[in-house]
Amino acid sequence: MIAAERDEAGQELQRAFIERVGGLLPAAYRLAYGMLHDASEAEDTVQEALFKAWRAYARLRDGSNVRGWFMTIVANQCRHQRRGRWWTVLKRGEMPDGAVSDSGLPFEDAAELRRSLALLPHDYRLAIVLRYYLDLPLKEVSQVLGISVPATKSRIHRAVGRLRLELDEEVGR
């Protein structure tokens, strides 16, 4: 009898987890891709973050912001992933003239933006990806970053300024 109750409770927990976290996977992937700039690494990172979230889910307090909690796990996993890789090579073949990327930018501009974003410190890159790639409200960005809303605004402002400098240097080369 006790084993059946335990199985039922486990299934209920699993259903709740899937219901609350399952819809966040596309945003989690966009976050990971924005941070890592590699589709397969982003998939691996989200998968690992999902596993970590599942292990910690029972400790999540009722009423907690699940999206902020899960995005924090994804962001931390991205940091761990970037720290762990010691070598990255990006190869891109010849692009036809006038070709555009998924973002609507010409491939050259999109590549410059990705390179400049990759040069930013992790905290700045994370702030930009959360705010502009995922279009999260400032309150949720601040929860993921673990800082106040005014500090989040300041970090985003500084990150955009650094990104502009990086882009200007990229164009000036």
NORZI-V248862 format. One record per residue. N is the residue number from 1. RES is the residue in one letter. PSI is psi in whole degrees, 0 to 359 (none if undefined). OMEGA is omega in radians with two decimals (NA if undefined). Layout:
N & RES & PSI & OMEGA
N & RES & PSI & OMEGA
This chain:
1 & M & 315 & -3.12
2 & I & 320 & 3.12
3 & A & 321 & 3.12
4 & A & 320 & 3.11
5 & E & 321 & 3.13
6 & R & 318 & 3.09
7 & D & 318 & 3.13
8 & E & 318 & 3.10
9 & A & 320 & 3.11
10 & G & 320 & 3.11
11 & Q & 323 & 3.11
12 & E & 318 & 3.09
13 & L & 318 & 3.11
14 & Q & 316 & 3.11
15 & R & 317 & 3.14
16 & A & 318 & 3.13
17 & F & 312 & -3.13
18 & I & 319 & -3.14
19 & E & 318 & -3.06
20 & R & 326 & -3.04
21 & V & 331 & -3.07
22 & G & 319 & 3.14
23 & G & 348 & -3.12
24 & L & 353 & -3.05
25 & L & 318 & 3.10
26 & P & 318 & 3.11
27 & A & 322 & 3.11
28 & A & 319 & 3.11
29 & Y & 317 & 3.12
30 & R & 321 & 3.08
31 & L & 310 & -3.11
32 & A & 318 & 3.14
33 & Y & 320 & 3.10
34 & G & 329 & -3.14
35 & M & 325 & -2.99
36 & L & 337 & 3.13
37 & H & 34 & 3.11
38 & D & 122 & -3.02
39 & A & 314 & -3.09
40 & S & 323 & 3.08
41 & E & 323 & 3.11
42 & A & 317 & 3.11
43 & E & 315 & 3.13
44 & D & 319 & -3.13
45 & T & 316 & 3.13
46 & V & 320 & 3.12
47 & Q & 316 & 3.12
48 & E & 320 & 3.11
49 & A & 322 & 3.11
50 & L & 319 & 3.10
51 & F & 315 & 3.12
52 & K & 321 & 3.12
53 & A & 319 & 3.13
54 & W & 317 & 3.14
55 & R & 329 & -3.10
56 & A & 354 & -3.00
57 & Y & 321 & -3.12
58 & A & 336 & 3.14
59 & R & 353 & -3.14
60 & L & 129 & -3.12
61 & R & 146 & 3.05
62 & D & 140 & 3.14
63 & G & 358 & 3.13
64 & S & 154 & 3.08
65 & N & 101 & -3.06
66 & V & 320 & -3.12
67 & R & 314 & 3.10
68 & G & 319 & 3.13
69 & W & 312 & -3.09
70 & F & 320 & 3.13
71 & M & 328 & 3.06
72 & T & 318 & 3.10
73 & I & 317 & 3.13
74 & V & 315 & 3.14
75 & A & 317 & 3.11
76 & N & 323 & 3.11
77 & Q & 323 & 3.07
78 & C & 317 & 3.11
79 & R & 315 & 3.12
80 & H & 318 & -3.13
81 & Q & 314 & -3.13
82 & R & 323 & 3.14
83 & R & 327 & -3.06
84 & G & 337 & -3.10
85 & R & 130 & -3.05
86 & W & 351 & -3.08
87 & W & 129 & 3.09
88 & T & 133 & 3.09
89 & V & 128 & 3.11
90 & L & 120 & 3.11
91 & K & 133 & 3.13
92 & R & 128 & 3.13
93 & G & 180 & 3.10
94 & E & 132 & 3.10
95 & M & 139 & 3.11
96 & P & 150 & 3.12
97 & D & 137 & 3.09
98 & G & 1 & 3.13
99 & A & 145 & 3.14
100 & V & 154 & 3.13
101 & S & 179 & 3.10
102 & D & 332 & -3.12
103 & S & 353 & -3.11
104 & G & 353 & 3.10
105 & L & 150 & 2.97
106 & P & 149 & -3.06
107 & F & 322 & -3.13
108 & E & 316 & -3.14
109 & D & 317 & 3.13
110 & A & 320 & 3.13
111 & A & 319 & 3.09
112 & E & 318 & 3.13
113 & L & 316 & 3.12
114 & R & 318 & 3.12
115 & R & 315 & -3.13
116 & S & 320 & 3.11
117 & L & 321 & -3.14
118 & A & 335 & -3.14
119 & L & 345 & 3.14
120 & L & 152 & 3.02
121 & P & 154 & -3.05
122 & H & 313 & -3.08
123 & D & 322 & 3.10
124 & Y & 316 & -3.14
125 & R & 318 & 3.12
126 & L & 317 & 3.13
127 & A & 316 & -3.14
128 & I & 316 & -3.12
129 & V & 315 & 3.14
130 & L & 316 & -3.05
131 & R & 314 & -2.98
132 & Y & 326 & 3.10
133 & Y & 314 & -3.09
134 & L & 348 & 3.10
135 & D & 39 & 3.11
136 & L & 147 & 3.04
137 & P & 156 & -3.09
138 & L & 324 & -3.13
139 & K & 318 & 3.13
140 & E & 324 & 3.07
141 & V & 317 & -3.14
142 & S & 325 & 3.10
143 & Q & 318 & 3.13
144 & V & 319 & -3.13
145 & L & 340 & -3.13
146 & G & 30 & 3.13
147 & I & 172 & -3.12
148 & S & 165 & 3.11
149 & V & 314 & 3.09
150 & P & 321 & 3.10
151 & A & 325 & 3.09
152 & T & 314 & 3.10
153 & K & 316 & 3.13
154 & S & 317 & -3.14
155 & R & 317 & 3.12
156 & I & 317 & 3.13
157 & H & 314 & 3.12
158 & R & 321 & -3.14
159 & A & 317 & 3.11
160 & V & 320 & 3.09
161 & G & 316 & 3.10
162 & R & 321 & 3.12
163 & L & 318 & 3.09
164 & R & 318 & 3.10
165 & L & 316 & 3.12
166 & E & 318 & 3.13
167 & L & 320 & 3.10
168 & D & 318 & 3.11
169 & E & 321 & 3.13
170 & E & 316 & -3.12
171 & V & 326 & -3.11
172 & G & 348 & -3.11
173 & R & none & NA
